[in-house]
Amino acid sequence: MDERQIFVGKKPVHLYVRAVVMAMESGDRTVRLTARGTAISTAVDAAELCRRRHGTIAAGLPETVHVRSVDISTEMTERRDGGGERGVSVINIVLEGEGDVPAQSEEE
């Protein structure tokens, strides 16, 4: 099963929720949110908003959205000052949508 991958960064959380909605509307019912470092909290917030279908943007998600898996790891990256390597935390949250996506309103 193919899954859409969304990289979470410094943008507001509602943009990532909208990206999940758009992916699921286009037929991808499995979406992976990937974040590193300080963006991890944004990825968790986006996943929870999608799971609870909270807000007007998330109302466009399938009837049920659940977290299929969460993977937490550390990537070793080169330090900017050239002083060797440092660890950066990484999270992968896989969301899965089940059921029908609500129909788009003709008035919008």
Gaussian input, Z-matrix of N, CA and C with variables (Angstrom, degrees):
# hf/3-21g

backbone

0 1
 N
 C     1     B1
 C     2     B2     1     A1
 N     3     B3     2     A2     1     D1
 C     4     B4     3     A3     2     D2
 C     5     B5     4     A4     3     D3
 N     6     B6     5     A5     4     D4
 C     7     B7     6     A6     5     D5
 C     8     B8     7     A7     6     D6
 N     9     B9     8     A8     7     D7
 C    10    B10     9     A9     8     D8
 C    11    B11    10    A10     9     D9
 N    12    B12    11    A11    10    D10
 C    13    B13    12    A12    11    D11
 C    14    B14    13    A13    12    D12
 N    15    B15    14    A14    13    D13
 C    16    B16    15    A15    14    D14
 C    17    B17    16    A16    15    D15
 N    18    B18    17    A17    16    D16
 C    19    B19    18    A18    17    D17
 C    20    B20    19    A19    18    D18
 N    21    B21    20    A20    19    D19
 C    22    B22    21    A21    20    D20
 C    23    B23    22    A22    21    D21
 N    24    B24    23    A23    22    D22
 C    25    B25    24    A24    23    D23
 C    26    B26    25    A25    24    D24
 N    27    B27    26    A26    25    D25
 C    28    B28    27    A27    26    D26
 C    29    B29    28    A28    27    D27
 N    30    B30    29    A29    28    D28
 C    31    B31    30    A30    29    D29
 C    32    B32    31    A31    30    D30
 N    33    B33    32    A32    31    D31
 C    34    B34    33    A33    32    D32
 C    35    B35    34    A34    33    D33
 N    36    B36    35    A35    34    D34
 C    37    B37    36    A36    35    D35
 C    38    B38    37    A37    36    D36
 N    39    B39    38    A38    37    D37
 C    40    B40    39    A39    38    D38
 C    41    B41    40    A40    39    D39
 N    42    B42    41    A41    40    D40
 C    43    B43    42    A42    41    D41
 C    44    B44    43    A43    42    D42
 N    45    B45    44    A44    43    D43
 C    46    B46    45    A45    44    D44
 C    47    B47    46    A46    45    D45
 N    48    B48    47    A47    46    D46
 C    49    B49    48    A48    47    D47
 C    50    B50    49    A49    48    D48
 N    51    B51    50    A50    49    D49
 C    52    B52    51    A51    50    D50
 C    53    B53    52    A52    51    D51
 N    54    B54    53    A53    52    D52
 C    55    B55    54    A54    53    D53
 C    56    B56    55    A55    54    D54
 N    57    B57    56    A56    55    D55
 C    58    B58    57    A57    56    D56
 C    59    B59    58    A58    57    D57
 N    60    B60    59    A59    58    D58
 C    61    B61    60    A60    59    D59
 C    62    B62    61    A61    60    D60
 N    63    B63    62    A62    61    D61
 C    64    B64    63    A63    62    D62
 C    65    B65    64    A64    63    D63
 N    66    B66    65    A65    64    D64
 C    67    B67    66    A66    65    D65
 C    68    B68    67    A67    66    D66
 N    69    B69    68    A68    67    D67
 C    70    B70    69    A69    68    D68
 C    71    B71    70    A70    69    D69
 N    72    B72    71    A71    70    D70
 C    73    B73    72    A72    71    D71
 C    74    B74    73    A73    72    D72
 N    75    B75    74    A74    73    D73
 C    76    B76    75    A75    74    D74
 C    77    B77    76    A76    75    D75
 N    78    B78    77    A77    76    D76
 C    79    B79    78    A78    77    D77
 C    80    B80    79    A79    78    D78
 N    81    B81    80    A80    79    D79
 C    82    B82    81    A81    80    D80
 C    83    B83    82    A82    81    D81
 N    84    B84    83    A83    82    D82
 C    85    B85    84    A84    83    D83
 C    86    B86    85    A85    84    D84
 N    87    B87    86    A86    85    D85
 C    88    B88    87    A87    86    D86
 C    89    B89    88    A88    87    D87
 N    90    B90    89    A89    88    D88
 C    91    B91    90    A90    89    D89
 C    92    B92    91    A91    90    D90
 N    93    B93    92    A92    91    D91
 C    94    B94    93    A93    92    D92
 C    95    B95    94    A94    93    D93
 N    96    B96    95    A95    94    D94
 C    97    B97    96    A96    95    D95
 C    98    B98    97    A97    96    D96
 N    99    B99    98    A98    97    D97
 C   100   B100    99    A99    98    D98
 C   101   B101   100   A100    99    D99
 N   102   B102   101   A101   100   D100
 C   103   B103   102   A102   101   D101
 C   104   B104   103   A103   102   D102
 N   105   B105   104   A104   103   D103
 C   106   B106   105   A105   104   D104
 C   107   B107   106   A106   105   D105
 N   108   B108   107   A107   106   D106
 C   109   B109   108   A108   107   D107
 C   110   B110   109   A109   108   D108
 N   111   B111   110   A110   109   D109
 C   112   B112   111   A111   110   D110
 C   113   B113   112   A112   111   D111
 N   114   B114   113   A113   112   D112
 C   115   B115   114   A114   113   D113
 C   116   B116   115   A115   114   D114
 N   117   B117   116   A116   115   D115
 C   118   B118   117   A117   116   D116
 C   119   B119   118   A118   117   D117
 N   120   B120   119   A119   118   D118
 C   121   B121   120   A120   119   D119
 C   122   B122   121   A121   120   D120
 N   123   B123   122   A122   121   D121
 C   124   B124   123   A123   122   D122
 C   125   B125   124   A124   123   D123
 N   126   B126   125   A125   124   D124
 C   127   B127   126   A126   125   D125
 C   128   B128   127   A127   126   D126
 N   129   B129   128   A128   127   D127
 C   130   B130   129   A129   128   D128
 C   131   B131   130   A130   129   D129
 N   132   B132   131   A131   130   D130
 C   133   B133   132   A132   131   D131
 C   134   B134   133   A133   132   D132
 N   135   B135   134   A134   133   D133
 C   136   B136   135   A135   134   D134
 C   137   B137   136   A136   135   D135
 N   138   B138   137   A137   136   D136
 C   139   B139   138   A138   137   D137
 C   140   B140   139   A139   138   D138
 N   141   B141   140   A140   139   D139
 C   142   B142   141   A141   140   D140
 C   143   B143   142   A142   141   D141
 N   144   B144   143   A143   142   D142
 C   145   B145   144   A144   143   D143
 C   146   B146   145   A145   144   D144
 N   147   B147   146   A146   145   D145
 C   148   B148   147   A147   146   D146
 C   149   B149   148   A148   147   D147
 N   150   B150   149   A149   148   D148
 C   151   B151   150   A150   149   D149
 C   152   B152   151   A151   150   D150
 N   153   B153   152   A152   151   D151
 C   154   B154   153   A153   152   D152
 C   155   B155   154   A154   153   D153
 N   156   B156   155   A155   154   D154
 C   157   B157   156   A156   155   D155
 C   158   B158   157   A157   156   D156
 N   159   B159   158   A158   157   D157
 C   160   B160   159   A159   158   D158
 C   161   B161   160   A160   159   D159
 N   162   B162   161   A161   160   D160
 C   163   B163   162   A162   161   D161
 C   164   B164   163   A163   162   D162
 N   165   B165   164   A164   163   D163
 C   166   B166   165   A165   164   D164
 C   167   B167   166   A166   165   D165
 N   168   B168   167   A167   166   D166
 C   169   B169   168   A168   167   D167
 C   170   B170   169   A169   168   D168
 N   171   B171   170   A170   169   D169
 C   172   B172   171   A171   170   D170
 C   173   B173   172   A172   171   D171
 N   174   B174   173   A173   172   D172
 C   175   B175   174   A174   173   D173
 C   176   B176   175   A175   174   D174
 N   177   B177   176   A176   175   D175
 C   178   B178   177   A177   176   D176
 C   179   B179   178   A178   177   D177
 N   180   B180   179   A179   178   D178
 C   181   B181   180   A180   179   D179
 C   182   B182   181   A181   180   D180
 N   183   B183   182   A182   181   D181
 C   184   B184   183   A183   182   D182
 C   185   B185   184   A184   183   D183
 N   186   B186   185   A185   184   D184
 C   187   B187   186   A186   185   D185
 C   188   B188   187   A187   186   D186
 N   189   B189   188   A188   187   D187
 C   190   B190   189   A189   188   D188
 C   191   B191   190   A190   189   D189
 N   192   B192   191   A191   190   D190
 C   193   B193   192   A192   191   D191
 C   194   B194   193   A193   192   D192
 N   195   B195   194   A194   193   D193
 C   196   B196   195   A195   194   D194
 C   197   B197   196   A196   195   D195
 N   198   B198   197   A197   196   D196
 C   199   B199   198   A198   197   D197
 C   200   B200   199   A199   198   D198
 N   201   B201   200   A200   199   D199
 C   202   B202   201   A201   200   D200
 C   203   B203   202   A202   201   D201
 N   204   B204   203   A203   202   D202
 C   205   B205   204   A204   203   D203
 C   206   B206   205   A205   204   D204
 N   207   B207   206   A206   205   D205
 C   208   B208   207   A207   206   D206
 C   209   B209   208   A208   207   D207
 N   210   B210   209   A209   208   D208
 C   211   B211   210   A210   209   D209
 C   212   B212   211   A211   210   D210
 N   213   B213   212   A212   211   D211
 C   214   B214   213   A213   212   D212
 C   215   B215   214   A214   213   D213
 N   216   B216   215   A215   214   D214
 C   217   B217   216   A216   215   D215
 C   218   B218   217   A217   216   D216
 N   219   B219   218   A218   217   D217
 C   220   B220   219   A219   218   D218
 C   221   B221   220   A220   219   D219
 N   222   B222   221   A221   220   D220
 C   223   B223   222   A222   221   D221
 C   224   B224   223   A223   222   D222
 N   225   B225   224   A224   223   D223
 C   226   B226   225   A225   224   D224
 C   227   B227   226   A226   225   D225
 N   228   B228   227   A227   226   D226
 C   229   B229   228   A228   227   D227
 C   230   B230   229   A229   228   D228
 N   231   B231   230   A230   229   D229
 C   232   B232   231   A231   230   D230
 C   233   B233   232   A232   231   D231
 N   234   B234   233   A233   232   D232
 C   235   B235   234   A234   233   D233
 C   236   B236   235   A235   234   D234
 N   237   B237   236   A236   235   D235
 C   238   B238   237   A237   236   D236
 C   239   B239   238   A238   237   D237
 N   240   B240   239   A239   238   D238
 C   241   B241   240   A240   239   D239
 C   242   B242   241   A241   240   D240
 N   243   B243   242   A242   241   D241
 C   244   B244   243   A243   242   D242
 C   245   B245   244   A244   243   D243
 N   246   B246   245   A245   244   D244
 C   247   B247   246   A246   245   D245
 C   248   B248   247   A247   246   D246
 N   249   B249   248   A248   247   D247
 C   250   B250   249   A249   248   D248
 C   251   B251   250   A250   249   D249
 N   252   B252   251   A251   250   D250
 C   253   B253   252   A252   251   D251
 C   254   B254   253   A253   252   D252
 N   255   B255   254   A254   253   D253
 C   256   B256   255   A255   254   D254
 C   257   B257   256   A256   255   D255
 N   258   B258   257   A257   256   D256
 C   259   B259   258   A258   257   D257
 C   260   B260   259   A259   258   D258
 N   261   B261   260   A260   259   D259
 C   262   B262   261   A261   260   D260
 C   263   B263   262   A262   261   D261
 N   264   B264   263   A263   262   D262
 C   265   B265   264   A264   263   D263
 C   266   B266   265   A265   264   D264
 N   267   B267   266   A266   265   D265
 C   268   B268   267   A267   266   D266
 C   269   B269   268   A268   267   D267
 N   270   B270   269   A269   268   D268
 C   271   B271   270   A270   269   D269
 C   272   B272   271   A271   270   D270
 N   273   B273   272   A272   271   D271
 C   274   B274   273   A273   272   D272
 C   275   B275   274   A274   273   D273
 N   276   B276   275   A275   274   D274
 C   277   B277   276   A276   275   D275
 C   278   B278   277   A277   276   D276
 N   279   B279   278   A278   277   D277
 C   280   B280   279   A279   278   D278
 C   281   B281   280   A280   279   D279
 N   282   B282   281   A281   280   D280
 C   283   B283   282   A282   281   D281
 C   284   B284   283   A283   282   D282
 N   285   B285   284   A284   283   D283
 C   286   B286   285   A285   284   D284
 C   287   B287   286   A286   285   D285
 N   288   B288   287   A287   286   D286
 C   289   B289   288   A288   287   D287
 C   290   B290   289   A289   288   D288
 N   291   B291   290   A290   289   D289
 C   292   B292   291   A291   290   D290
 C   293   B293   292   A292   291   D291
 N   294   B294   293   A293   292   D292
 C   295   B295   294   A294   293   D293
 C   296   B296   295   A295   294   D294
 N   297   B297   296   A296   295   D295
 C   298   B298   297   A297   296   D296
 C   299   B299   298   A298   297   D297
 N   300   B300   299   A299   298   D298
 C   301   B301   300   A300   299   D299
 C   302   B302   301   A301   300   D300
 N   303   B303   302   A302   301   D301
 C   304   B304   303   A303   302   D302
 C   305   B305   304   A304   303   D303
 N   306   B306   305   A305   304   D304
 C   307   B307   306   A306   305   D305
 C   308   B308   307   A307   306   D306
 N   309   B309   308   A308   307   D307
 C   310   B310   309   A309   308   D308
 C   311   B311   310   A310   309   D309
 N   312   B312   311   A311   310   D310
 C   313   B313   312   A312   311   D311
 C   314   B314   313   A313   312   D312
 N   315   B315   314   A314   313   D313
 C   316   B316   315   A315   314   D314
 C   317   B317   316   A316   315   D315
 N   318   B318   317   A317   316   D316
 C   319   B319   318   A318   317   D317
 C   320   B320   319   A319   318   D318
 N   321   B321   320   A320   319   D319
 C   322   B322   321   A321   320   D320
 C   323   B323   322   A322   321   D321

   B1=1.4532
   B2=1.5304
   B3=1.3481
   B4=1.4582
   B5=1.5153
   B6=1.3131
   B7=1.4561
   B8=1.5180
   B9=1.2948
   B10=1.4665
   B11=1.5160
   B12=1.3293
   B13=1.4596
   B14=1.5221
   B15=1.3329
   B16=1.4579
   B17=1.5233
   B18=1.3334
   B19=1.4587
   B20=1.5223
   B21=1.3144
   B22=1.4613
   B23=1.5267
   B24=1.3357
   B25=1.4608
   B26=1.5166
   B27=1.3393
   B28=1.4616
   B29=1.5228
   B30=1.3159
   B31=1.4688
   B32=1.5308
   B33=1.3306
   B34=1.4726
   B35=1.5312
   B36=1.3277
   B37=1.4635
   B38=1.5282
   B39=1.3289
   B40=1.4641
   B41=1.5313
   B42=1.3238
   B43=1.4621
   B44=1.5283
   B45=1.3173
   B46=1.4610
   B47=1.5259
   B48=1.3344
   B49=1.4698
   B50=1.5228
   B51=1.3310
   B52=1.4667
   B53=1.5214
   B54=1.3295
   B55=1.4643
   B56=1.5271
   B57=1.3330
   B58=1.4698
   B59=1.5247
   B60=1.3313
   B61=1.4690
   B62=1.5248
   B63=1.3236
   B64=1.4610
   B65=1.5243
   B66=1.3283
   B67=1.4637
   B68=1.5222
   B69=1.3321
   B70=1.4626
   B71=1.5240
   B72=1.3309
   B73=1.4618
   B74=1.5243
   B75=1.3376
   B76=1.4653
   B77=1.5272
   B78=1.3274
   B79=1.4602
   B80=1.5113
   B81=1.3230
   B82=1.4657
   B83=1.5187
   B84=1.3210
   B85=1.4659
   B86=1.5196
   B87=1.3334
   B88=1.4574
   B89=1.5245
   B90=1.3291
   B91=1.4633
   B92=1.5214
   B93=1.3342
   B94=1.4701
   B95=1.5258
   B96=1.3335
   B97=1.4636
   B98=1.5235
   B99=1.3236
   B100=1.4593
   B101=1.5154
   B102=1.3268
   B103=1.4656
   B104=1.5177
   B105=1.3276
   B106=1.4647
   B107=1.5193
   B108=1.3165
   B109=1.4599
   B110=1.5156
   B111=1.3344
   B112=1.4651
   B113=1.5235
   B114=1.3285
   B115=1.4673
   B116=1.5324
   B117=1.3262
   B118=1.4639
   B119=1.5228
   B120=1.3207
   B121=1.4677
   B122=1.5287
   B123=1.3228
   B124=1.4660
   B125=1.5255
   B126=1.3344
   B127=1.4635
   B128=1.5269
   B129=1.3252
   B130=1.4708
   B131=1.5263
   B132=1.3354
   B133=1.4698
   B134=1.5244
   B135=1.3246
   B136=1.4678
   B137=1.5258
   B138=1.3285
   B139=1.4610
   B140=1.5242
   B141=1.3210
   B142=1.4674
   B143=1.5248
   B144=1.3262
   B145=1.4659
   B146=1.5252
   B147=1.3243
   B148=1.4673
   B149=1.5262
   B150=1.3205
   B151=1.4679
   B152=1.5235
   B153=1.3377
   B154=1.4654
   B155=1.5248
   B156=1.3595
   B157=1.4692
   B158=1.5225
   B159=1.3288
   B160=1.4624
   B161=1.5287
   B162=1.3108
   B163=1.4561
   B164=1.5173
   B165=1.3225
   B166=1.4651
   B167=1.5223
   B168=1.3170
   B169=1.4659
   B170=1.5214
   B171=1.3259
   B172=1.4629
   B173=1.5225
   B174=1.3234
   B175=1.4660
   B176=1.5248
   B177=1.3251
   B178=1.4590
   B179=1.5154
   B180=1.3208
   B181=1.4652
   B182=1.5244
   B183=1.3344
   B184=1.4658
   B185=1.5268
   B186=1.3388
   B187=1.4672
   B188=1.5239
   B189=1.3238
   B190=1.4631
   B191=1.5222
   B192=1.3136
   B193=1.4660
   B194=1.5164
   B195=1.3359
   B196=1.4587
   B197=1.5264
   B198=1.3145
   B199=1.4581
   B200=1.5208
   B201=1.3310
   B202=1.4628
   B203=1.5211
   B204=1.3357
   B205=1.4660
   B206=1.5255
   B207=1.3250
   B208=1.4641
   B209=1.5214
   B210=1.3247
   B211=1.4583
   B212=1.5243
   B213=1.3138
   B214=1.4611
   B215=1.5217
   B216=1.3313
   B217=1.4593
   B218=1.5239
   B219=1.3165
   B220=1.4587
   B221=1.5189
   B222=1.3282
   B223=1.4626
   B224=1.5180
   B225=1.2967
   B226=1.4596
   B227=1.5238
   B228=1.3371
   B229=1.4601
   B230=1.5255
   B231=1.3183
   B232=1.4622
   B233=1.5217
   B234=1.3030
   B235=1.4655
   B236=1.5243
   B237=1.3173
   B238=1.4681
   B239=1.5212
   B240=1.3269
   B241=1.4664
   B242=1.5260
   B243=1.3429
   B244=1.4535
   B245=1.5140
   B246=1.3163
   B247=1.4581
   B248=1.5178
   B249=1.3092
   B250=1.4588
   B251=1.5140
   B252=1.3258
   B253=1.4595
   B254=1.5236
   B255=1.3280
   B256=1.4621
   B257=1.5211
   B258=1.3118
   B259=1.4562
   B260=1.5209
   B261=1.3267
   B262=1.4593
   B263=1.5233
   B264=1.3266
   B265=1.4615
   B266=1.5246
   B267=1.3442
   B268=1.4634
   B269=1.5184
   B270=1.3352
   B271=1.4579
   B272=1.5222
   B273=1.3200
   B274=1.4552
   B275=1.5235
   B276=1.3246
   B277=1.4597
   B278=1.5200
   B279=1.3287
   B280=1.4608
   B281=1.5213
   B282=1.3363
   B283=1.4659
   B284=1.5154
   B285=1.3220
   B286=1.4608
   B287=1.5220
   B288=1.3178
   B289=1.4570
   B290=1.5150
   B291=1.3247
   B292=1.4660
   B293=1.5154
   B294=1.3167
   B295=1.4561
   B296=1.5126
   B297=1.3202
   B298=1.4569
   B299=1.5183
   B300=1.3321
   B301=1.4595
   B302=1.5189
   B303=1.3400
   B304=1.4686
   B305=1.5258
   B306=1.3309
   B307=1.4642
   B308=1.5192
   B309=1.3279
   B310=1.4599
   B311=1.5186
   B312=1.3064
   B313=1.4574
   B314=1.5227
   B315=1.3367
   B316=1.4561
   B317=1.5199
   B318=1.3364
   B319=1.4544
   B320=1.5162
   B321=1.3315
   B322=1.4705
   B323=1.4989
   A1=108.56
   A2=115.77
   A3=120.54
   A4=109.61
   A5=114.65
   A6=119.25
   A7=109.43
   A8=115.90
   A9=122.29
   A10=107.72
   A11=116.93
   A12=120.58
   A13=109.12
   A14=115.45
   A15=122.40
   A16=107.24
   A17=115.87
   A18=120.84
   A19=108.77
   A20=116.22
   A21=122.48
   A22=108.70
   A23=114.86
   A24=120.13
   A25=111.43
   A26=116.19
   A27=121.83
   A28=114.01
   A29=118.19
   A30=120.23
   A31=110.56
   A32=117.33
   A33=120.45
   A34=111.87
   A35=115.74
   A36=121.92
   A37=112.25
   A38=118.32
   A39=119.74
   A40=112.08
   A41=118.39
   A42=120.55
   A43=111.21
   A44=117.08
   A45=120.60
   A46=110.85
   A47=117.10
   A48=120.42
   A49=108.69
   A50=116.89
   A51=120.77
   A52=110.81
   A53=118.05
   A54=121.36
   A55=111.24
   A56=117.05
   A57=120.89
   A58=109.96
   A59=116.91
   A60=121.16
   A61=109.84
   A62=117.48
   A63=121.09
   A64=111.51
   A65=117.22
   A66=120.83
   A67=110.87
   A68=116.44
   A69=119.74
   A70=111.66
   A71=117.66
   A72=120.44
   A73=111.39
   A74=116.53
   A75=120.20
   A76=112.56
   A77=117.46
   A78=120.50
   A79=115.73
   A80=118.53
   A81=120.94
   A82=108.47
   A83=117.06
   A84=120.53
   A85=112.41
   A86=117.94
   A87=121.96
   A88=108.11
   A89=116.26
   A90=122.18
   A91=108.89
   A92=115.76
   A93=121.70
   A94=109.02
   A95=115.84
   A96=121.84
   A97=107.52
   A98=117.09
   A99=122.12
   A100=109.06
   A101=116.70
   A102=120.92
   A103=109.80
   A104=114.37
   A105=121.30
   A106=109.47
   A107=116.09
   A108=121.85
   A109=114.11
   A110=115.47
   A111=120.34
   A112=113.29
   A113=118.11
   A114=121.01
   A115=112.11
   A116=117.60
   A117=120.76
   A118=111.05
   A119=118.03
   A120=119.91
   A121=111.18
   A122=118.03
   A123=121.25
   A124=110.39
   A125=117.28
   A126=121.07
   A127=111.05
   A128=116.61
   A129=120.53
   A130=109.99
   A131=117.20
   A132=120.71
   A133=111.05
   A134=117.59
   A135=121.20
   A136=110.73
   A137=117.15
   A138=120.73
   A139=111.25
   A140=116.99
   A141=120.51
   A142=111.71
   A143=117.63
   A144=119.94
   A145=110.60
   A146=116.52
   A147=120.07
   A148=110.99
   A149=116.29
   A150=120.08
   A151=111.22
   A152=116.25
   A153=120.23
   A154=112.25
   A155=116.47
   A156=122.23
   A157=109.73
   A158=115.64
   A159=122.61
   A160=110.26
   A161=116.91
   A162=121.69
   A163=112.80
   A164=115.73
   A165=120.37
   A166=112.36
   A167=117.89
   A168=119.94
   A169=110.11
   A170=117.52
   A171=122.01
   A172=112.46
   A173=118.43
   A174=120.58
   A175=111.37
   A176=118.38
   A177=122.19
   A178=114.04
   A179=117.59
   A180=121.62
   A181=110.94
   A182=117.24
   A183=120.12
   A184=111.66
   A185=115.53
   A186=121.87
   A187=112.77
   A188=116.80
   A189=121.43
   A190=109.28
   A191=116.49
   A192=122.07
   A193=106.33
   A194=116.21
   A195=118.31
   A196=110.15
   A197=114.56
   A198=121.47
   A199=107.26
   A200=115.92
   A201=120.12
   A202=111.08
   A203=116.66
   A204=119.02
   A205=110.27
   A206=113.86
   A207=122.08
   A208=106.61
   A209=115.67
   A210=120.89
   A211=108.18
   A212=116.46
   A213=121.97
   A214=107.85
   A215=115.66
   A216=119.47
   A217=109.73
   A218=115.05
   A219=121.89
   A220=108.84
   A221=116.34
   A222=121.75
   A223=108.27
   A224=115.37
   A225=119.96
   A226=108.00
   A227=116.28
   A228=121.56
   A229=109.53
   A230=114.65
   A231=120.07
   A232=109.74
   A233=116.24
   A234=120.65
   A235=109.22
   A236=116.13
   A237=120.86
   A238=112.32
   A239=116.31
   A240=119.31
   A241=112.34
   A242=116.55
   A243=120.45
   A244=114.08
   A245=118.06
   A246=122.39
   A247=114.62
   A248=119.20
   A249=121.33
   A250=112.36
   A251=115.77
   A252=121.20
   A253=111.08
   A254=114.53
   A255=120.17
   A256=107.72
   A257=115.85
   A258=121.14
   A259=111.57
   A260=116.18
   A261=122.30
   A262=107.25
   A263=116.83
   A264=121.09
   A265=110.05
   A266=115.74
   A267=122.65
   A268=108.17
   A269=116.81
   A270=121.19
   A271=108.86
   A272=116.00
   A273=123.56
   A274=107.11
   A275=116.54
   A276=122.10
   A277=107.15
   A278=116.72
   A279=120.73
   A280=108.63
   A281=115.45
   A282=122.71
   A283=108.82
   A284=115.35
   A285=120.49
   A286=109.04
   A287=116.03
   A288=121.60
   A289=110.96
   A290=116.13
   A291=121.89
   A292=108.62
   A293=116.15
   A294=120.49
   A295=111.01
   A296=114.60
   A297=121.13
   A298=111.22
   A299=114.29
   A300=121.00
   A301=106.73
   A302=118.69
   A303=120.29
   A304=111.37
   A305=116.17
   A306=121.31
   A307=110.14
   A308=115.47
   A309=120.95
   A310=109.36
   A311=117.07
   A312=122.30
   A313=109.56
   A314=117.43
   A315=122.24
   A316=111.76
   A317=118.28
   A318=122.49
   A319=112.86
   A320=118.48
   A321=121.15
   A322=111.71
   D1=124.58
   D2=177.80
   D3=-77.01
   D4=150.43
   D5=177.57
   D6=-135.01
   D7=146.71
   D8=176.90
   D9=-83.56
   D10=137.68
   D11=178.13
   D12=-110.40
   D13=130.69
   D14=178.50
   D15=-119.63
   D16=122.58
   D17=178.30
   D18=-89.46
   D19=123.74
   D20=-177.07
   D21=-96.25
   D22=132.02
   D23=-179.02
   D24=-131.19
   D25=-130.33
   D26=-172.38
   D27=-95.62
   D28=-0.21
   D29=-178.01
   D30=-73.69
   D31=165.07
   D32=178.70
   D33=-62.38
   D34=148.95
   D35=-173.75
   D36=-59.99
   D37=-34.75
   D38=-176.42
   D39=-63.63
   D40=-24.76
   D41=177.28
   D42=-69.51
   D43=-34.78
   D44=178.38
   D45=-75.33
   D46=-35.03
   D47=174.01
   D48=-62.00
   D49=-43.93
   D50=179.07
   D51=-62.79
   D52=-38.00
   D53=177.66
   D54=-62.71
   D55=-39.28
   D56=176.50
   D57=-65.19
   D58=-44.09
   D59=178.86
   D60=-59.23
   D61=-47.22
   D62=-178.72
   D63=-63.08
   D64=-39.23
   D65=178.49
   D66=-63.81
   D67=-43.69
   D68=-178.60
   D69=-72.71
   D70=-32.77
   D71=175.70
   D72=-65.18
   D73=-31.60
   D74=-179.44
   D75=-84.13
   D76=1.57
   D77=174.26
   D78=110.94
   D79=-9.78
   D80=177.84
   D81=-82.80
   D82=104.96
   D83=-177.57
   D84=-89.22
   D85=-5.24
   D86=175.71
   D87=-120.47
   D88=123.31
   D89=-176.51
   D90=-129.55
   D91=133.60
   D92=178.31
   D93=-107.76
   D94=122.07
   D95=173.06
   D96=-95.88
   D97=123.50
   D98=-179.31
   D99=-119.62
   D100=129.71
   D101=-179.92
   D102=-142.48
   D103=152.38
   D104=177.99
   D105=-126.41
   D106=147.83
   D107=172.84
   D108=58.89
   D109=-129.48
   D110=-174.75
   D111=-70.17
   D112=-14.10
   D113=178.95
   D114=-78.54
   D115=-6.74
   D116=-179.06
   D117=-59.41
   D118=-42.00
   D119=-179.18
   D120=-64.54
   D121=-34.12
   D122=176.91
   D123=-66.28
   D124=-40.33
   D125=178.64
   D126=-64.48
   D127=-41.28
   D128=178.52
   D129=-64.96
   D130=-43.25
   D131=177.76
   D132=-60.93
   D133=-44.72
   D134=179.68
   D135=-62.52
   D136=-42.72
   D137=179.68
   D138=-63.19
   D139=-41.74
   D140=179.90
   D141=-68.50
   D142=-39.41
   D143=176.82
   D144=-62.56
   D145=-39.52
   D146=177.81
   D147=-68.89
   D148=-44.20
   D149=-178.09
   D150=-61.26
   D151=-40.36
   D152=-179.25
   D153=-87.82
   D154=-3.83
   D155=-177.32
   D156=50.86
   D157=48.21
   D158=-174.75
   D159=-92.86
   D160=128.89
   D161=175.90
   D162=98.07
   D163=167.03
   D164=-176.13
   D165=-70.01
   D166=-33.93
   D167=179.40
   D168=-67.14
   D169=-46.10
   D170=-177.13
   D171=-70.69
   D172=-11.66
   D173=178.22
   D174=-64.74
   D175=-16.84
   D176=178.56
   D177=-84.02
   D178=5.07
   D179=179.79
   D180=-82.92
   D181=163.24
   D182=175.02
   D183=-57.94
   D184=167.01
   D185=-176.39
   D186=-54.15
   D187=-40.39
   D188=-179.31
   D189=-128.95
   D190=129.00
   D191=173.43
   D192=-125.11
   D193=124.15
   D194=178.00
   D195=-129.37
   D196=159.62
   D197=178.54
   D198=-84.80
   D199=113.80
   D200=-179.76
   D201=-78.39
   D202=-40.47
   D203=179.39
   D204=-158.71
   D205=156.73
   D206=174.18
   D207=-133.31
   D208=126.19
   D209=179.89
   D210=-122.57
   D211=125.26
   D212=179.51
   D213=-117.53
   D214=131.11
   D215=-179.24
   D216=-148.90
   D217=-178.70
   D218=177.63
   D219=-126.82
   D220=129.40
   D221=174.58
   D222=-102.69
   D223=137.41
   D224=176.05
   D225=-92.29
   D226=125.42
   D227=179.71
   D228=-126.24
   D229=156.68
   D230=177.87
   D231=-70.45
   D232=138.10
   D233=176.83
   D234=-72.20
   D235=145.71
   D236=-179.77
   D237=-65.42
   D238=-30.77
   D239=-178.63
   D240=-85.26
   D241=4.52
   D242=178.15
   D243=77.83
   D244=11.87
   D245=-176.65
   D246=-88.59
   D247=34.28
   D248=178.27
   D249=100.70
   D250=-147.92
   D251=-177.21
   D252=-111.91
   D253=157.79
   D254=173.64
   D255=-138.37
   D256=155.37
   D257=179.97
   D258=-91.88
   D259=137.27
   D260=176.08
   D261=-123.47
   D262=126.27
   D263=179.37
   D264=-70.21
   D265=143.08
   D266=-179.59
   D267=-133.76
   D268=139.93
   D269=174.94
   D270=-127.12
   D271=139.25
   D272=172.85
   D273=-122.19
   D274=119.70
   D275=179.18
   D276=-115.85
   D277=120.07
   D278=179.82
   D279=-101.65
   D280=119.44
   D281=177.79
   D282=-103.10
   D283=143.08
   D284=179.07
   D285=-130.22
   D286=128.18
   D287=179.79
   D288=-101.99
   D289=136.64
   D290=178.13
   D291=-128.38
   D292=141.04
   D293=179.53
   D294=100.81
   D295=-175.74
   D296=-176.57
   D297=-83.44
   D298=146.47
   D299=172.17
   D300=-83.93
   D301=131.96
   D302=179.65
   D303=-56.98
   D304=142.21
   D305=-179.84
   D306=-67.00
   D307=143.84
   D308=176.31
   D309=-71.06
   D310=139.20
   D311=178.18
   D312=-72.29
   D313=137.11
   D314=179.60
   D315=-70.13
   D316=-20.67
   D317=-175.78
   D318=-78.55
   D319=-15.99
   D320=-175.17
   D321=-77.61

